[in-house]
């Protein structure tokens, strides 16, 4: 299954829809391990004062408004976190660093 178009549509919708959040959210989208869906990571200190369910409501409203249903259903996991909630580690950056040093 080719997800390139879906990833581009989701990323653009999120970048536009979350543009007012400061600092600008870091968005990372990857095909999940089983290759049948997408994991979406949205990381920003701007989410600090927002409850998790409010973050999720916001993001799903953006996606449902800007992205077709066939693309939205491909999202298997949605992580909307602050850097502190991640323990200061950005998972996809760790993988890149390991590959570069490996």
N, C-alpha and C positions, 0 to 999 in steps of 0.2 A: 504494500500500500504506500502510495506517495503522498506525503504530508506537506510538502514545500509550500503549496498554495495556501493550505489551511493555516500553516504557521504564519505566513506573511499577512493574511487577513486578520487573524487574531491579534498579532503584535501591533499592527497599524491601528486597529480599533481601540486597543488598550492604551497605546501611546497618546492618541487623540483624546480619549475619554478621561484619562487620568492626568492630563497635562497641567491641571491646576494644583496638583499635589506637589509640595516642595519638602525636601528635595525630590527631584524627578525620580520616579520609580525605576528600578532596574528590572527589566522584563526578560525572562529567559524561558524559551519553550523548547521542549525536547520530546522525541518519540519515546514512549515508555518502553521498559525492558521487554515486554511481550510483543511489541511492534503493532499494537492494535489501537493505540490511543495516544493522547498528548498530555504531558505534565506541564503545567504552566506555573512559573514562579514569578511573583511580583514582590519586590523588596524595596521598602522605603521607610525612613525615619518619620515620614509624614503620616504614617498609620498609627503612631504611638497613642494618640488619644481616641482612637476609633476602635470600638469593640469588634471582635472577629466576625460576628454575624452581620454587622453593619458593613464591614469591608466586603464580605461575600455578596451581600445584597447589591452594593454599588457595582462591583465588577460584573455580576451576572446581568444587571440592568443594562450596562454598557454593551456586553456581548450580545444579549438578546435583541438590542436595538440596532446594532451595527453589523452583525454577522449572521449569515443564514443558519437556519436550524441544523442542516446537515453537517455544517462545520462545528457548531457548538456541541453537538452530541459526541464529537471525537475527543473532547476534553475529559480525561479520566481523573486527573488530580489537579486541584487548584490550591496553591500555597500563596497566601497574602500575608506577609510577615514584615516585621521590623528587623534590622540587622541584629539587634539584641536578642530577639526571639530565636534567631538562628545561631546564637552563641558567637556572633561575629564572623562565622565561617560561611562563605558563599559556596555551596556544593559544586556548581559547575566550574568555578574558578580553581577549586582544589584539584579537580580532574585534569584541567589544563596544565596546572603547575606540575603535577605528577608526570604527565606525559612529556613535558618539556625537560624535566630533570632526569627522566628515566632512561 
